[in-house]
Amino acid sequence: MHDLVKPHVIQVLACDPRKNALLKVGNKSDRIDSRKLAELLRSNLLRSVYHEDTGMRTVKELARSYLTITRDLTRVMVRLKALYRSWAIPCAGQQVYAPRHRAEWLAKISEAGVRRRAELYYQEFDALLLVHQQARRELLAESRKHNATQLLRQIPSIGPIRAALLLALIQTPHRFRTKRQLWSYSGLALETRNSGEYRIVHGQLKRSKKVVAIRGLNKNHNHDLKNIFKGAAIRAAAFSGPFQVFYAALVAKGMKPPMARLTLARKIAAIILIVWKKGVRFDAEYLKQQAA
């Protein structure tokens, strides 16, 4: 909608209803809502959603296709295993999807109707697998046209697919002023609540010693980007390298593994922003800086 309207007007501003108290509930489609939007726009109180032509449209659309097809493929795989489990047939591992073992697995289903259902799921799986492979090839080919891909590939645990998806989802690192904005956009920011930061003591204003309550990670975020950072942190923590050393040091200090992986994911996000913004090579010294 933004790109369709932009050529016909001076300015297009797409706002986020969750960032404006008057727009939080329901669709905004009547005249009262239009007047509210106009008043907020006139007062410069609307917070815009990032929209800019950075030459990433093709890789962005290919990434969307890849992610959508990946979800569809995963859904079919889950349905297949659910079908076997519903008939008390253990099916752990990946062997159940292999074409050379299908006859063996199908023979375990005694009911003809259920067996035919499984055969249809296998046909859907094969078709989606071919489309998924094609979407992957096209996404990688398009991402190689951008110099940022090579910068991101230097970072441990950032492979070709993660680099291509980062390119498509972030588009440009300069949209984030600091690492904290990237953490918030990626769902890695800590939400805190503090209702009484100051209090009156003997007629004087004093800062309260009450500890700030942490309510977990922010829920308003880009889920695909969060999955990339989480996956990178899990892989980096499992294989040898500078990130694994960083993760092991956190655990050795007494930090619980889930929190250590979160800290590592925040560190990876901060390093990606540094490398991409400055156009420099990855340096393990970045792990020693205050980034998480």
FIKE-888574 format. One line per field, with one value per residue (C-alpha): residue number from 1; residue in one letter; x negated, y negated, z. Coordinates in nm, 3 decimals. Last residue first. Layout:
<rs>
n = (NUM  ...)
res = (A  ...)
u = (X  ...)
v = (Y  ...)
w = (Z  ...)
</rs>
This chain:
<rs>
n = (292  291  290  289  288  287  286  285  284  283  282  281  280  279  278  277  276  275  274  273  272  271  270  269  268  267  266  265  264  263  262  261  260  259  258  257  256  255  254  253  252  251  250  249  248  247  246  245  244  243  242  241  240  239  238  237  236  235  234  233  232  231  230  229  228  227  226  225  224  223  222  221  220  219  218  217  216  215  214  213  212  211  210  209  208  207  206  205  204  203  202  201  200  199  198  197  196  195  194  193  192  191  190  189  188  187  186  185  184  183  182  181  180  179  178  177  176  175  174  173  172  171  170  169  168  167  166  165  164  163  162  161  160  159  158  157  156  155  154  153  152  151  150  149  148  147  146  145  144  143  142  141  140  139  138  137  136  135  134  133  132  131  130  129  128  127  126  125  124  123  122  121  120  119  118  117  116  115  114  113  112  111  110  109  108  107  106  105  104  103  102  101  100  99  98  97  96  95  94  93  92  91  90  89  88  87  86  85  84  83  82  81  80  79  78  77  76  75  74  73  72  71  70  69  68  67  66  65  64  63  62  61  60  59  58  57  56  55  54  53  52  51  50  49  48  47  46  45  44  43  42  41  40  39  38  37  36  35  34  33  32  31  30  29  28  27  26  25  24  23  22  21  20  19  18  17  16  15  14  13  12  11  10  9  8  7  6  5  4  3  2  1)
res = (A  A  Q  Q  K  L  Y  E  A  D  F  R  V  G  K  K  W  V  I  L  I  I  A  A  I  K  R  A  L  T  L  R  A  M  P  P  K  M  G  K  A  V  L  A  A  Y  F  V  Q  F  P  G  S  F  A  A  A  R  I  A  A  G  K  F  I  N  K  L  D  H  N  H  N  K  N  L  G  R  I  A  V  V  K  K  S  R  K  L  Q  G  H  V  I  R  Y  E  G  S  N  R  T  E  L  A  L  G  S  Y  S  W  L  Q  R  K  T  R  F  R  H  P  T  Q  I  L  A  L  L  L  A  A  R  I  P  G  I  S  P  I  Q  R  L  L  Q  T  A  N  H  K  R  S  E  A  L  L  E  R  R  A  Q  Q  H  V  L  L  L  A  D  F  E  Q  Y  Y  L  E  A  R  R  R  V  G  A  E  S  I  K  A  L  W  E  A  R  H  R  P  A  Y  V  Q  Q  G  A  C  P  I  A  W  S  R  Y  L  A  K  L  R  V  M  V  R  T  L  D  R  T  I  T  L  Y  S  R  A  L  E  K  V  T  R  M  G  T  D  E  H  Y  V  S  R  L  L  N  S  R  L  L  E  A  L  K  R  S  D  I  R  D  S  K  N  G  V  K  L  L  A  N  K  R  P  D  C  A  L  V  Q  I  V  H  P  K  V  L  D  H  M)
u = (-2.505  -2.755  -3.018  -3.335  -3.530  -3.335  -3.434  -3.794  -3.703  -3.725  -3.486  -3.592  -3.486  -3.207  -3.134  -2.760  -2.769  -3.046  -2.909  -2.545  -2.644  -2.848  -2.547  -2.323  -2.583  -2.613  -2.235  -2.226  -2.510  -2.322  -2.014  -2.224  -2.366  -2.015  -1.905  -2.228  -2.191  -2.462  -2.697  -3.024  -3.113  -2.797  -2.908  -3.259  -3.118  -2.914  -3.217  -3.427  -3.149  -3.134  -3.509  -3.495  -3.405  -3.052  -2.745  -2.721  -2.755  -2.472  -2.235  -2.332  -2.282  -1.943  -1.835  -1.959  -1.775  -1.459  -1.451  -1.469  -1.175  -0.972  -1.009  -0.915  -0.641  -0.675  -0.960  -1.163  -1.092  -0.914  -1.219  -1.129  -1.356  -1.492  -1.348  -1.615  -1.393  -1.561  -1.496  -1.281  -1.284  -0.997  -1.106  -1.130  -0.934  -0.972  -1.147  -1.152  -0.804  -0.617  -0.912  -0.851  -1.118  -1.105  -1.436  -1.523  -1.588  -1.267  -1.450  -1.323  -1.409  -1.756  -1.812  -1.711  -1.947  -2.235  -2.235  -2.092  -1.911  -1.795  -2.164  -2.189  -2.018  -1.785  -1.712  -1.484  -1.627  -1.997  -1.946  -1.770  -2.061  -2.319  -2.116  -2.099  -2.470  -2.593  -2.616  -2.740  -3.078  -3.079  -3.264  -2.941  -2.798  -3.064  -3.032  -2.655  -2.694  -2.847  -2.514  -2.485  -2.544  -2.197  -2.029  -2.197  -2.128  -1.758  -1.727  -1.888  -1.672  -1.350  -1.443  -1.516  -1.185  -0.993  -1.142  -1.070  -0.716  -0.638  -0.796  -0.611  -0.277  -0.329  -0.428  -0.113  0.091  -0.074  0.001  0.368  0.364  0.224  0.497  0.764  0.608  0.578  0.280  0.016  -0.327  -0.346  -0.363  -0.690  -0.856  -0.732  -0.864  -1.220  -1.381  -1.192  -1.336  -1.076  -1.040  -1.419  -1.443  -1.447  -1.177  -0.886  -0.730  -0.401  -0.118  0.143  0.170  -0.210  -0.220  0.025  -0.151  -0.478  -0.324  -0.148  -0.473  -0.647  -0.359  -0.381  -0.759  -0.718  -0.459  -0.681  -0.978  -0.761  -0.670  -1.030  -1.162  -0.888  -0.951  -1.323  -1.261  -1.050  -1.325  -1.599  -1.404  -1.315  -1.664  -1.752  -1.730  -1.386  -1.263  -0.982  -1.038  -0.715  -0.625  -0.550  -0.255  -0.271  -0.369  -0.085  0.069  0.027  0.198  0.487  0.519  0.512  0.783  0.991  0.956  1.057  1.372  1.440  1.435  1.168  0.921  0.931  0.951  0.777  0.443  0.502  0.545  0.246  0.003  -0.295  -0.081  0.097  -0.230  -0.225  -0.261  -0.347  -0.324  -0.450  -0.400  -0.130  -0.071  -0.400  -0.379  -0.033  -0.136  -0.460  -0.285  0.000)
v = (0.717  0.524  0.395  0.481  0.803  0.985  0.715  0.832  1.142  0.922  0.943  0.738  0.376  0.210  -0.032  0.026  0.394  0.496  0.292  0.398  0.763  0.732  0.598  0.878  1.141  0.995  0.995  1.361  1.441  1.277  1.481  1.797  1.720  1.662  2.003  2.165  2.026  1.779  1.909  1.754  2.075  2.038  1.692  1.816  2.104  1.862  1.640  1.944  2.069  1.728  1.730  2.072  2.432  2.543  2.572  2.215  2.073  2.293  2.189  1.823  1.827  1.992  1.732  1.448  1.583  1.664  1.306  1.175  1.390  1.277  0.904  0.741  0.628  0.888  0.723  0.967  1.042  0.837  0.704  0.519  0.226  0.270  0.029  -0.209  -0.510  -0.834  -1.116  -1.430  -1.620  -1.703  -1.459  -1.182  -1.230  -0.949  -0.888  -0.593  -0.484  -0.289  -0.092  0.174  0.320  0.487  0.639  0.608  0.918  0.905  0.826  0.467  0.403  0.550  0.346  0.027  0.119  0.173  -0.197  -0.434  -0.158  -0.254  -0.273  0.107  0.122  0.386  0.535  0.818  0.883  0.855  1.054  1.322  1.340  1.360  1.629  1.831  1.795  1.881  1.659  1.890  1.710  1.363  1.350  1.417  1.081  0.881  1.095  1.042  0.667  0.644  0.717  0.925  1.243  1.198  1.258  1.593  1.703  1.618  1.788  2.108  2.118  2.059  2.348  2.580  2.487  2.546  2.895  2.970  2.839  3.092  3.380  3.293  3.265  3.610  3.744  3.595  3.769  4.101  4.045  3.998  4.316  4.503  4.358  4.480  4.825  4.885  5.109  4.837  5.000  5.066  4.692  4.676  4.953  4.816  4.475  4.584  4.503  4.170  4.037  3.850  4.111  4.135  3.785  3.870  4.004  4.194  4.416  4.569  4.538  4.473  4.103  4.100  4.189  3.913  3.659  3.740  3.665  3.353  3.214  3.264  3.092  2.791  2.771  2.753  2.477  2.283  2.317  2.207  1.888  1.818  1.869  1.655  1.373  1.398  1.377  1.064  0.900  1.004  0.837  0.522  0.461  0.150  -0.063  -0.212  -0.323  -0.239  -0.219  -0.249  -0.602  -0.727  -0.965  -1.263  -1.530  -1.754  -1.759  -1.380  -1.332  -1.554  -1.378  -1.034  -1.136  -1.279  -0.957  -0.755  -0.961  -0.927  -0.547  -0.286  -0.240  0.131  0.230  0.111  -0.067  -0.385  -0.650  -0.521  -0.544  -0.306  0.005  -0.162  -0.166  -0.443  -0.443  -0.794  -0.875  -1.213  -1.433  -1.220  -1.009  -0.819  -0.706  -0.544  -0.211  -0.184  -0.238  0.000)
w = (2.604  2.396  2.637  2.447  2.496  2.225  1.973  2.019  1.816  1.506  1.213  0.912  0.868  0.669  0.953  0.962  0.870  1.109  1.400  1.350  1.316  1.636  1.830  1.700  1.793  2.144  2.188  2.080  2.322  2.609  2.519  2.503  2.848  2.982  2.854  2.989  3.345  3.446  3.715  3.605  3.422  3.213  3.100  3.021  2.817  2.605  2.531  2.443  2.214  2.049  1.983  1.816  1.884  1.805  2.031  2.159  1.807  1.681  1.959  1.920  1.541  1.581  1.837  1.614  1.309  1.506  1.637  1.282  1.176  1.478  1.412  1.742  1.981  2.256  2.445  2.652  3.018  3.281  3.467  3.787  3.875  4.226  4.485  4.611  4.535  4.433  4.673  4.652  4.980  5.216  5.480  5.218  4.893  4.640  4.307  4.064  4.164  3.897  3.762  3.500  3.275  2.934  2.826  2.456  2.245  2.040  1.716  1.683  2.049  2.012  1.696  1.877  2.161  1.919  1.838  1.576  1.389  1.038  0.948  0.942  0.600  0.457  0.805  0.693  0.346  0.435  0.752  0.545  0.300  0.581  0.760  0.438  0.356  0.706  1.012  1.291  1.302  1.142  0.811  0.618  0.730  0.549  0.235  0.228  0.273  -0.075  -0.243  -0.561  -0.357  -0.202  -0.539  -0.595  -0.237  -0.264  -0.604  -0.479  -0.165  -0.360  -0.591  -0.298  -0.134  -0.457  -0.484  -0.117  -0.151  -0.424  -0.234  0.090  -0.090  -0.239  0.104  0.256  -0.012  0.075  0.445  0.367  0.160  0.461  0.683  0.444  0.414  0.790  0.877  0.886  0.934  0.560  0.501  0.694  0.495  0.166  0.266  0.343  0.006  -0.018  0.314  0.525  0.802  0.827  0.975  1.347  1.577  1.424  1.691  1.558  1.811  1.541  1.631  1.631  1.264  1.171  1.390  1.214  0.877  1.000  1.143  0.808  0.628  0.861  0.820  0.442  0.471  0.711  0.478  0.185  0.372  0.474  0.120  -0.036  0.210  0.144  -0.231  -0.176  0.031  -0.212  -0.494  -0.297  -0.161  -0.361  -0.047  -0.113  0.226  0.463  0.840  1.037  1.138  1.486  1.470  1.705  1.451  1.571  1.223  1.203  1.537  1.430  1.093  1.258  1.503  1.218  1.019  1.326  1.362  0.989  0.994  0.903  1.185  1.268  1.633  1.950  1.985  1.785  2.055  2.256  1.962  1.943  1.901  1.609  1.409  1.151  0.773  0.656  0.286  0.163  -0.142  -0.302  -0.614  -0.643  -0.275  -0.291  -0.444  -0.245  0.090  0.000)
</rs>
